[in-house]
């Protein structure tokens, strides 16, 4: 099957979307690797093609005889991601033990290797919990999943073995980059058989009675040739993408078209990404008619929230839910990344609660975005919120409240896949270009 792929290279994540020949979404992929752009593109595209194969399994099983197949494919996907995680964990273990041996050989802490081995044994033993049926998804990224567990175990192991916690944490930091930037092979075939065996073992009897058919469908999907027909790149780092200039599109155009495709009634789009905020007006075909962007720095964007999370020793995904527990809003004067940290430390010293500070901070960020929206032409119905920050529930709440205060009741769309909007737009441009090339080729049907 020929696929058109869009790549959105952002400042914090790289996203990919693959479309089938009819322009339907086949798969989505994302990575937080960002110190090697070629590797980031390859990883995101590889993840999108893996996701595409699960879409093909769903389509093949979506028949009257395949009732209940959706639940099975969801569990099969979890089992596959567990196998993939265990594979990366083995690579991380090898890299970390190598670093521990070198440190120990140069006079570092005795017993370091044994302590690291114990940590990784525990990580492997508990890995299945994060991918169990019904378990809440903690993160899309191996670094987050492995890092949180490793550091938690290292904190307990350090005093027990007389090894400084900083030494154990340093080993992880040295090793994780090599693992997460490893250019992937097409590893669907490598993991799917073990994943299928696991999924069948853990499935209800009704699914196990369908074992022969399920194995046949999965084998056919694994053997499907997914050919990338054309790739179009966009995003904050689009100039660094390894594509010809004809395959690069301005991110405003991609976000406008992507939002129109997700929600065809969209007239106004707000995208808050890692490095910039965009207020976009589009027509009824998804074509951009006007826009405004932040023009000075990343204040009020995803990178700013990441900085605040580090300042408060929290995960980025924890900011929104914690802000939602606030009982009052603390006014934050600065959305400048440089000064906000000092202001937050001052507020904490004054005894103000983290959740109240975060509530005020989210409101300050959205107030800045509202100014951009006003300059772009205001908010028209329907209004669509996209970008990574659209996954933050406190940001969504603050935006909904300020839209209501300033524009009344306006339908507001937020997709669970909002972070892929730019990549979707790029993929649609790729689909159109590939179709145009095919139709103009000698011998094409007129």
C-alpha positions as CSV (number, residue, x, y, z in Angstrom):
1,X,0.0,0.0,0.0
2,X,1.3,3.4,-0.9
3,X,1.3,6.0,1.9
4,X,1.7,9.8,2.0
5,X,3.5,10.9,5.2
6,X,3.6,14.3,6.9
7,X,6.3,15.1,9.4
8,X,6.0,18.0,11.9
9,X,9.4,18.7,13.5
10,X,8.7,20.8,16.6
11,X,11.0,22.1,19.3
12,X,10.0,19.5,21.8
13,X,8.6,16.6,19.8
14,X,8.5,15.3,16.2
15,X,5.2,14.0,14.9
16,X,4.3,11.9,11.8
17,X,1.0,11.0,10.2
18,X,0.6,8.4,7.4
19,X,-2.4,8.5,5.0
20,X,-3.7,5.7,2.8
21,X,-4.4,6.2,-1.0
22,X,-7.9,7.5,-0.1
23,X,-6.5,10.2,2.2
24,X,-7.6,8.4,5.4
25,X,-5.4,8.4,8.5
26,X,-3.5,5.1,8.7
27,X,-1.2,5.8,11.6
28,X,0.4,8.4,13.9
29,X,3.8,8.4,15.4
30,X,5.6,10.7,17.9
31,X,9.1,11.0,19.5
32,X,10.7,13.4,21.9
33,X,14.2,12.8,20.4
34,X,15.4,16.1,19.3
35,X,19.2,16.3,19.3
36,X,19.4,14.4,16.0
37,X,16.8,15.6,13.4
38,X,17.4,12.7,10.9
39,X,16.9,10.2,13.7
40,X,13.8,12.0,15.0
41,X,12.2,11.9,11.6
42,X,13.0,8.2,11.1
43,X,11.7,7.3,14.6
44,X,8.4,9.3,14.2
45,X,7.8,7.8,10.7
46,X,8.6,4.3,11.9
47,X,6.1,4.7,14.7
48,X,3.4,6.0,12.3
49,X,3.9,3.0,10.1
50,X,3.7,0.6,13.0
51,X,0.5,2.3,14.1
52,X,-0.7,2.0,10.4
53,X,-0.4,-1.8,10.7
54,X,-2.7,-1.9,13.7
55,X,-5.2,0.2,11.7
56,X,-5.0,-2.4,8.9
57,X,-5.6,-5.2,11.5
58,X,-8.7,-3.3,12.8
59,X,-10.0,-2.8,9.2
60,X,-9.5,-6.5,8.4
61,X,-11.4,-7.6,11.6
62,X,-14.1,-5.0,11.3
63,X,-16.7,-7.4,9.9
64,X,-19.9,-8.8,11.4
65,X,-17.9,-11.9,12.2
66,X,-15.4,-9.7,13.9
67,X,-17.6,-8.3,16.6
68,X,-15.5,-7.5,19.7
69,X,-12.4,-7.2,17.6
70,X,-11.7,-3.6,18.6
71,X,-11.1,-4.7,22.2
72,X,-8.8,-7.4,21.1
73,X,-6.7,-5.1,18.9
74,X,-6.5,-2.6,21.7
75,X,-5.0,-5.3,23.9
76,X,-2.8,-6.6,21.1
77,X,-1.4,-3.0,20.7
78,X,-0.7,-2.8,24.5
79,X,1.1,-6.2,24.3
80,X,3.2,-4.9,21.3
81,X,4.1,-1.7,23.1
82,X,5.2,-3.8,26.1
83,X,7.5,-6.0,23.9
84,X,8.9,-2.8,22.4
85,X,9.4,-1.3,25.8
86,X,11.2,-4.4,27.1
87,X,13.5,-4.4,24.0
88,X,14.4,-0.7,24.7
89,X,14.9,-1.5,28.4
90,X,17.4,-4.3,27.5
91,X,19.3,-1.8,25.4
92,X,19.3,0.8,28.2
93,X,20.4,-1.8,30.7
94,X,23.4,-2.7,28.5
95,X,24.3,0.9,28.0
96,X,24.0,1.8,31.7
97,X,26.0,-1.3,32.8
98,X,28.7,-0.3,30.4
99,X,28.8,3.2,31.8
100,X,28.9,1.8,35.4
101,X,31.8,-0.6,34.6
102,X,33.8,2.3,33.1
103,X,33.1,4.4,36.2
104,X,33.9,1.6,38.6
105,X,37.1,0.8,36.7
106,X,38.3,4.3,37.0
107,X,37.9,4.2,40.8
108,X,34.2,4.9,41.1
109,X,31.9,3.5,43.7
110,X,32.4,-0.3,44.4
111,X,29.4,-2.4,43.9
112,X,28.0,0.0,41.3
113,X,27.4,-2.7,38.6
114,X,25.5,-4.9,41.0
115,X,23.3,-2.0,42.2
116,X,22.5,-1.0,38.6
117,X,21.7,-4.7,37.8
118,X,19.3,-4.8,40.7
119,X,17.5,-1.6,39.5
120,X,17.0,-3.0,36.0
121,X,15.8,-6.4,37.3
122,X,13.1,-4.5,39.2
123,X,12.2,-2.4,36.2
124,X,11.8,-5.4,34.0
125,X,9.7,-7.2,36.6
126,X,7.3,-4.3,37.0
127,X,7.2,-3.2,33.3
128,X,4.0,-5.0,32.5
129,X,1.9,-2.9,34.9
130,X,2.1,0.2,32.7
131,X,0.7,-1.7,29.7
132,X,-1.9,-3.9,31.4
133,X,-5.4,-3.9,30.1
134,X,-7.2,-0.9,31.6
135,X,-4.0,0.8,32.9
136,X,-4.0,4.6,32.3
137,X,-1.4,5.7,29.7
138,X,1.3,7.6,31.5
139,X,3.4,8.8,28.6
140,X,4.1,8.2,24.9
141,X,7.8,8.3,25.5
142,X,10.3,5.6,26.7
143,X,12.4,8.2,28.5
144,X,9.5,9.3,30.7
145,X,8.4,5.7,31.5
146,X,11.9,4.3,32.1
147,X,13.3,7.5,33.7
148,X,10.5,7.8,36.4
149,X,10.9,4.2,37.5
150,X,14.7,4.2,37.4
151,X,15.1,7.3,39.5
152,X,12.5,6.1,42.0
153,X,14.4,2.8,42.4
154,X,17.7,4.6,42.5
155,X,16.5,6.8,45.3
156,X,15.9,3.7,47.4
157,X,19.0,1.8,46.3
158,X,21.5,4.6,46.9
159,X,21.5,4.7,50.7
160,X,21.1,0.9,50.9
161,X,24.3,0.4,48.9
162,X,26.2,3.5,50.0
163,X,26.3,5.0,46.5
164,X,25.4,8.6,45.9
165,X,22.0,9.1,44.2
166,X,23.6,11.6,41.8
167,X,26.0,8.9,40.6
168,X,23.1,6.6,39.7
169,X,21.1,9.4,38.1
170,X,24.2,10.4,36.1
171,X,24.5,6.9,34.6
172,X,20.9,7.1,33.4
173,X,21.4,10.5,31.8
174,X,24.5,9.3,30.0
175,X,22.8,6.2,28.6
176,X,19.3,7.2,27.7
177,X,20.3,9.5,24.8
178,X,22.0,6.7,22.9
179,X,18.9,4.5,23.3
180,X,16.2,7.0,22.4
181,X,18.1,8.3,19.4
182,X,18.8,4.9,17.9
183,X,17.5,4.9,14.4
184,X,14.8,2.2,14.3
185,X,14.5,-0.7,12.1
186,X,11.0,-1.7,11.0
187,X,10.4,-3.7,14.1
188,X,6.8,-4.7,13.7
189,X,7.7,-8.2,12.6
190,X,10.3,-8.5,15.4
191,X,7.7,-8.0,18.2
192,X,4.3,-8.9,16.8
193,X,4.5,-12.7,17.2
194,X,5.4,-12.5,21.0
195,X,2.8,-9.7,21.4
196,X,0.1,-11.9,19.7
197,X,1.0,-14.9,21.9
198,X,0.7,-12.8,25.0
199,X,-2.5,-11.1,23.9
200,X,-4.1,-14.5,23.2
201,X,-3.0,-16.0,26.5
202,X,-4.6,-13.0,28.4
203,X,-7.8,-12.9,26.3
204,X,-11.3,-14.3,27.0
205,X,-12.2,-17.8,25.6
206,X,-14.2,-16.2,22.7
207,X,-11.1,-14.5,21.3
208,X,-9.0,-17.7,21.8
209,X,-11.5,-19.7,19.7
210,X,-10.8,-17.2,16.9
211,X,-7.0,-17.8,17.2
212,X,-6.5,-19.2,13.7
213,X,-8.3,-16.3,12.1
214,X,-6.5,-13.7,14.3
215,X,-3.1,-15.1,13.5
216,X,-3.9,-15.2,9.8
217,X,-5.0,-11.5,9.8
218,X,-1.9,-10.4,11.8
219,X,0.5,-12.4,9.5
220,X,-1.1,-10.8,6.4
221,X,-0.7,-7.3,7.9
222,X,2.9,-7.9,8.9
223,X,3.6,-8.9,5.3
224,X,1.9,-5.9,3.8
225,X,4.3,-3.7,1.9
226,X,3.9,-0.1,3.2
227,X,5.6,2.1,0.6
228,X,6.1,5.8,1.5
229,X,5.1,7.5,-1.7
230,X,5.9,11.1,-0.7
231,X,6.8,12.9,2.5
232,X,6.1,16.6,3.3
233,X,7.7,18.3,6.3
234,X,6.6,21.2,8.4
235,X,7.0,22.6,11.9
236,X,9.3,25.0,13.8
237,X,12.4,23.0,12.7
238,X,11.2,22.4,9.1
239,X,14.4,24.0,7.7
240,X,16.4,21.2,9.3
241,X,14.3,18.4,7.7
242,X,16.2,16.2,5.3
243,X,13.8,16.9,2.4
244,X,14.0,18.9,-0.8
245,X,12.5,22.4,-0.5
246,X,9.5,21.4,-2.6
247,X,8.5,19.0,0.2
248,X,8.5,21.6,2.9
249,X,5.3,23.6,3.9
250,X,4.9,26.6,6.2
251,X,3.4,25.3,9.4
252,X,0.5,27.9,9.5
253,X,-0.8,26.3,6.3
254,X,-0.5,22.8,7.7
255,X,-2.2,23.6,11.0
256,X,-5.1,25.3,9.1
257,X,-5.6,22.4,6.8
258,X,-5.2,19.8,9.5
259,X,-7.8,21.6,11.8
260,X,-10.2,21.9,8.9
261,X,-9.9,18.1,8.2
262,X,-10.4,17.2,11.9
263,X,-13.3,19.6,12.3
264,X,-14.7,20.8,8.9
265,X,-16.7,23.7,10.5
266,X,-13.5,25.3,11.9
267,X,-13.2,29.0,11.2
268,X,-10.6,30.0,13.8
269,X,-7.6,28.0,15.0
270,X,-5.4,28.5,18.1
271,X,-2.2,26.4,18.1
272,X,0.1,26.5,21.1
273,X,3.2,24.4,20.4
274,X,6.5,24.0,22.1
275,X,8.1,27.2,20.7
276,X,5.3,29.4,19.4
277,X,1.6,30.3,19.5
278,X,-0.4,30.7,16.3
279,X,-3.8,32.3,15.9
280,X,-5.1,31.4,12.4
281,X,-8.3,32.3,10.5
282,X,-9.3,29.9,7.7
283,X,-12.1,29.7,5.0
284,X,-14.5,26.9,4.4
285,X,-11.9,25.0,2.4
286,X,-9.2,25.1,5.2
287,X,-7.2,27.8,3.4
288,X,-5.5,30.4,5.6
289,X,-7.0,33.9,5.3
290,X,-5.0,35.6,8.1
291,X,-2.8,34.8,11.1
292,X,-0.8,36.1,14.0
293,X,2.2,34.5,15.8
294,X,4.2,35.4,18.9
295,X,7.1,37.3,17.6
296,X,9.7,37.5,20.3
297,X,10.3,34.4,22.3
298,X,8.7,31.1,23.5
299,X,7.0,32.8,26.5
300,X,3.7,31.1,27.1
301,X,4.4,28.1,25.0
302,X,5.2,24.4,25.6
303,X,8.9,25.0,26.3
304,X,7.9,27.6,28.9
305,X,5.6,25.1,30.6
306,X,8.4,22.5,30.5
307,X,10.7,25.0,32.3
308,X,8.0,25.6,35.0
309,X,7.6,21.9,35.5
310,X,11.4,21.5,36.0
311,X,11.3,24.5,38.4
312,X,8.6,22.8,40.5
313,X,10.1,19.3,40.1
314,X,7.0,18.0,38.4
315,X,6.4,16.1,35.2
316,X,5.0,18.2,32.3
317,X,1.9,16.1,32.3
318,X,1.3,16.8,36.0
319,X,0.9,20.6,35.7
320,X,-2.6,20.8,34.3
321,X,-4.2,18.3,36.7
322,X,-2.5,19.9,39.7
323,X,-3.7,23.4,38.6
324,X,-7.2,22.0,38.5
325,X,-7.1,21.3,42.2
326,X,-6.5,25.0,43.0
327,X,-8.8,26.9,45.3
328,X,-7.7,30.3,44.2
329,X,-5.8,31.9,41.4
330,X,-2.5,33.6,42.1
331,X,-1.7,36.4,39.7
332,X,1.5,35.8,37.7
333,X,3.0,38.9,36.2
334,X,5.6,37.4,34.0
335,X,5.2,34.8,31.2
336,X,8.9,35.4,30.4
337,X,10.8,32.1,30.8
338,X,13.8,34.0,32.3
339,X,11.8,35.8,35.0
340,X,8.9,33.4,35.7
341,X,11.1,31.0,37.7
342,X,12.2,33.7,40.1
343,X,8.6,34.9,40.5
344,X,7.4,31.4,41.3
345,X,10.2,30.9,43.8
346,X,9.2,34.1,45.5
347,X,5.5,33.1,45.6
348,X,6.4,29.7,47.1
349,X,8.6,31.5,49.7
350,X,5.5,33.6,50.6
351,X,3.6,30.4,51.4
352,X,1.4,30.3,48.3
353,X,0.4,26.9,47.1
354,X,1.8,25.3,44.0
355,X,-1.6,24.6,42.6
356,X,-2.8,28.1,43.1
357,X,0.3,29.5,41.4
358,X,-0.2,27.1,38.5
359,X,-3.8,28.1,38.0
360,X,-2.7,31.8,37.7
361,X,0.1,30.8,35.4
362,X,-2.2,28.9,33.0
363,X,-4.5,31.9,32.9
364,X,-1.6,34.2,32.1
365,X,-0.5,32.0,29.2
366,X,-4.0,31.9,27.8
367,X,-4.5,35.7,28.2
368,X,-1.4,36.1,26.0
369,X,-3.0,33.8,23.4
370,X,-6.3,35.7,23.5
371,X,-4.4,38.9,22.5
372,X,-3.0,37.1,19.5
373,X,-6.5,35.8,18.6
374,X,-7.9,39.3,18.8
375,X,-5.2,40.7,16.5
376,X,-5.8,37.9,13.9
377,X,-9.5,38.8,13.6
378,X,-11.1,37.4,16.8
379,X,-12.8,34.1,17.4
380,X,-15.4,32.9,14.9
381,X,-17.5,29.8,15.1
382,X,-16.3,27.0,15.1
383,X,-13.1,27.5,17.1
384,X,-10.5,24.7,17.3
385,X,-7.6,24.5,19.8
386,X,-4.6,22.4,18.6
387,X,-1.0,21.7,19.6
388,X,0.6,19.9,22.5
389,X,-0.7,22.4,25.1
390,X,-4.3,21.4,24.0
391,X,-3.6,18.2,26.0
392,X,-3.3,20.2,29.2
393,X,-6.7,20.3,30.9
394,X,-6.0,23.5,32.9
395,X,-5.1,25.3,29.7
396,X,-8.3,24.1,28.0
397,X,-10.4,25.2,31.0
398,X,-8.7,28.6,31.1
399,X,-9.3,29.1,27.3
400,X,-12.9,28.0,27.5
401,X,-13.6,30.5,30.3
402,X,-11.9,33.4,28.6
403,X,-13.6,32.7,25.2
404,X,-16.9,32.7,27.0
405,X,-16.1,36.0,28.8
406,X,-15.0,37.7,25.6
407,X,-17.0,36.1,22.8
408,X,-20.0,34.4,24.4
409,X,-20.8,30.7,23.7
410,X,-18.7,29.6,20.8
411,X,-18.3,25.9,19.9
412,X,-14.8,24.8,20.8
413,X,-13.2,21.7,19.4
414,X,-10.3,19.9,21.1
415,X,-9.2,16.6,19.6
416,X,-7.4,13.9,21.6
417,X,-4.9,13.9,18.7
418,X,-4.5,17.7,18.6
419,X,-0.8,17.4,18.8
420,X,-0.8,15.7,15.3
421,X,-2.7,18.5,13.6
422,X,0.4,20.0,11.8
423,X,1.6,16.6,10.7
424,X,-1.9,15.8,9.4
425,X,-1.9,19.0,7.3
426,X,1.6,18.1,5.9
427,X,0.4,14.6,5.1
428,X,-2.6,16.0,3.2
429,X,-0.3,18.2,1.1
430,X,1.8,15.1,0.5
431,X,-1.3,13.1,-0.6
432,X,-2.4,15.8,-3.0
433,X,1.1,16.2,-4.5
434,X,1.4,12.4,-5.0
435,X,-2.0,12.2,-6.6
436,X,-1.2,15.1,-8.9
437,X,2.0,13.4,-10.0
438,X,0.3,10.1,-10.6
439,X,-2.5,11.6,-12.6
440,X,-0.1,13.5,-14.8
441,X,2.1,10.5,-15.5
442,X,2.1,9.0,-19.1
443,X,-0.6,6.5,-19.4
444,X,-2.7,7.8,-16.4
445,X,-6.4,7.6,-16.8
446,X,-7.8,11.0,-17.9
